[in-house]
């Protein structure tokens, strides 16, 4: 079935694409490597990606958190802005050296890299063995 949206003075838009997709990614950096499943939902050109939380004891490495693996090309965003050129950014609740606070997640549109920062100023996590990681978060964007 195709759902058509009426319009005034233009061409009606058809909603004719719907997809649910998941893929495995690895969380690394200031924590030992952890495998997570990332869930994606696409309706028309709107994509929602959901990342489960990952909070572990730190490995005493001061670094940002990297989430490796990216979705299929058809799910990549077309929007830019935020952290530097060509990145989609959002806030996320993080744990750094055992303390919770607001952090930042960046999604590079050129490399597909997803990076979690320990604060909204894009800082690395503290080298610590205490709780380190992020709560579940979602990204919503328009795909190409």
Order of alpha helices (4+ residues) and beta strands (2+ residues): beta-beta-beta-beta-beta-beta-beta-beta-beta-beta-beta-beta
